[in-house]
Amino acid sequence: MQYLNLKLKIGGMVTRLHEYEGAMAEKQAKVDELSEKLAQKTEELARSMRRLKELEKNFKKSDNFAKIVASTDNTAVPTAELKQKLEEYITKIDHCIDQLRNP
């Protein structure tokens, strides 16, 4: 009688062990999936940060451009030189717009 009780208890414990192992496998698969998503989001964040730095850099250039134009109002800077600078900035702005369109 006591042997049967022990055998039943051990059988129940083995059953629970298998259930827990299955649950652990499911949880591990979820952890792996979430780890992969985290790695993707981390890479996406790094790309966004690089892009932000580039955009800030370009914004500073445009700010400098406004200062150049303001300072050339009262000076004798040749128009051709100013036109060349304008074309350079327009090219850079176009490049930035293309980058924003194609993430």
Phi and psi in degrees as a GROMACS rama.xvg file:
@    title "Ramachandran Plot"
@    xaxis  label "Phi"
@    yaxis  label "Psi"
@TYPE xy
-63.9066  -36.0196  GLN-2
-61.8227  -41.5732  TYR-3
-66.3858  -40.9402  LEU-4
-61.7431  -44.8138  ASN-5
-63.9178  -40.8073  LEU-6
-63.6394  -41.273  LYS-7
-64.2468  -44.0606  LEU-8
-62.5724  -44.9771  LYS-9
-64.1265  -41.5341  ILE-10
-60.6881  -43.0779  GLY-11
-63.4065  -40.634  GLY-12
-65.1074  -40.4459  MET-13
-64.7266  -41.1272  VAL-14
-61.6287  -47.5698  THR-15
-62.2591  -37.9311  ARG-16
-60.0176  -45.3373  LEU-17
-64.7553  -39.1224  HIS-18
-62.865  -44.5578  GLU-19
-65.4715  -38.1396  TYR-20
-63.4433  -40.9179  GLU-21
-63.1944  -43.9586  GLY-22
-63.8588  -39.6894  ALA-23
-63.6069  -40.6995  MET-24
-63.1073  -41.8444  ALA-25
-62.7551  -44.7913  GLU-26
-64.4733  -38.4631  LYS-27
-66.0726  -39.2481  GLN-28
-63.0629  -40.0301  ALA-29
-65.9904  -41.6291  LYS-30
-60.9184  -44.2234  VAL-31
-61.9696  -42.7723  ASP-32
-62.4596  -45.2322  GLU-33
-67.4345  -34.8972  LEU-34
-64.0583  -40.2131  SER-35
-64.9015  -43.3081  GLU-36
-62.5932  -39.5604  LYS-37
-62.4175  -43.3546  LEU-38
-62.1002  -41.1004  ALA-39
-64.3225  -43.6673  GLN-40
-67.8576  -35.2082  LYS-41
-64.3929  -42.6603  THR-42
-65.8503  -40.4414  GLU-43
-62.5821  -40.5886  GLU-44
-64.4015  -42.0973  LEU-45
-62.3551  -42.5821  ALA-46
-62.8055  -42.4013  ARG-47
-63.884  -39.3165  SER-48
-65.8771  -40.8687  MET-49
-63.1986  -41.2443  ARG-50
-65.8549  -40.0193  ARG-51
-61.2937  -44.42  LEU-52
-61.5493  -40.7313  LYS-53
-65.6051  -41.7719  GLU-54
-66.1238  -38.8254  LEU-55
-63.5472  -40.5301  GLU-56
-61.6286  -44.5252  LYS-57
-66.9877  -34.6065  ASN-58
-65.2158  -40.7593  PHE-59
-62.0573  -37.1685  LYS-60
-63.486  -41.7526  LYS-61
-67.9102  -33.5838  SER-62
-65.2509  -42.1188  ASP-63
-62.9985  -37.033  ASN-64
-60.733  -43.7612  PHE-65
-60.9045  -38.1872  ALA-66
-67.1074  -38.8833  LYS-67
-62.8246  -46.6916  ILE-68
-62.6042  -42.3301  VAL-69
-65.0708  -37.6528  ALA-70
-78.7572  -19.6665  SER-71
-87.5872  -7.10509  THR-72
-60.3287  -35.7884  ASP-73
-105.444  9.52066  ASN-74
-117.782  173.954  THR-75
-102.1  51.3815  ALA-76
-76.8563  131.844  VAL-77
-60.6408  141.755  PRO-78
-63.5317  -35.3531  THR-79
-62.6775  -40.6045  ALA-80
-65.5511  -42.2714  GLU-81
-64.9638  -40.0716  LEU-82
-62.7656  -40.8324  LYS-83
-62.8431  -44.2308  GLN-84
-61.673  -42.2026  LYS-85
-59.2581  -44.3699  LEU-86
-63.4695  -38.8697  GLU-87
-61.5314  -46.2947  GLU-88
-66.5178  -39.0467  TYR-89
-62.8074  -41.0073  ILE-90
-61.8335  -43.8714  THR-91
-66.0142  -38.6611  LYS-92
-64.9755  -43.088  ILE-93
-59.6937  -40.5554  ASP-94
-61.8878  -43.2479  HIS-95
-63.8576  -41.0389  CYS-96
-62.8491  -42.0151  ILE-97
-61.1435  -40.7301  ASP-98
-64.5172  -38.2289  GLN-99
-68.6833  -33.715  LEU-100
-73.5086  -30.4464  ARG-101
-117.543  81.0255  ASN-102
